[in-house]
Amino acid sequence: MCIRDSLKELHEETKRENRIPFEILDSLSENMYKFQCILLNMEPCGSISSSLVDYFMKRTEPDKRLEFAKKLNTVLSNEDIIQCIPEQNLHALLDSCIKMCVIEKTKIMSTGTISEMLCAYNNIVIEFQNSLNEIVNSRNFTQSISMFISLAKENLPEDFNIELTKENIIYLKMLMICLRKILKAAQASTEAKVPTFRTFTLLLELHKLFALHPPEKLKQDLPSLPLLDQVYSCLLYTSPSPRDLSTSRMPSSACKKKKKKK
């Protein structure tokens, strides 16, 4: 069977099963080319995220999980590949990396003082954080922020009256940490007078989120109000100010000099 037929068969199997075949993930180093082809060619769907998370959860030994995390990071560190992955598939990868981080962070919180296990879990988290960096750095500020806003839309609870689970809390906190880092880097670029955002793209993503999760739902008696308030405050700062985005505006010092001349 030629490579083209083999890849076509792989694509059809992936589409039929609506998941990435686990046998490919079992030996990711040997099947790296096939895995990359799936990421590049698979029709956009959430099965990428669910496949990776399901596979990861079935690996019970920390060393097996760490091995998988390292191999996934190796795949994503290929700049030519990651820049060509379709936006929705990259979105799914981002979601899966955060979810797998959450799984390990939850274990860290419940482990206590067993140093060896803590070290193992921390190493896994570090690998997934490296993968997150690879994904974020492969896109511009607008695309990266848009993906995080979209993830917030998908992972905020439908009913704010229900208390958030430990996993939900960690997931949303990780989103905020990532968003703040991107916004800090974007602000530095803005100060250097480098055009940073596509304003209407971000406003459109925020509109979709607020349509599904209206801010007026935030009430004083909500069980998870402090965290939800932090999330919405963080999202507020993803909406760029036209004044801050203008690279041609006169510096404040120049404005003062102009006034003195008058």
Protein Blocks (a to p, Z undefined) as FASTA:
>chain_A
ZZklmmmmmmmmmmmnopacfklmmmmmlmmmmmmmmmmmoccdfklmmmmmmmmmmmmb
fklmmmmmmmmmmmmmmmklmmmgcfklmmmmmmmmmmmmmmmmmmmmmnopafklmmmm
mmmmmmmmmmmmmmmmmpcfklmmmmmmmmmmmmpcfblkbccdfklmmmmmmmmmmmmm
mmmmmmmmmmnopafbdfklmmmmmmmmmmmmgfklpcfklfklmmmmmmmmmmmmmpcc
fklmpmkbccfklmmmmmmmZZ
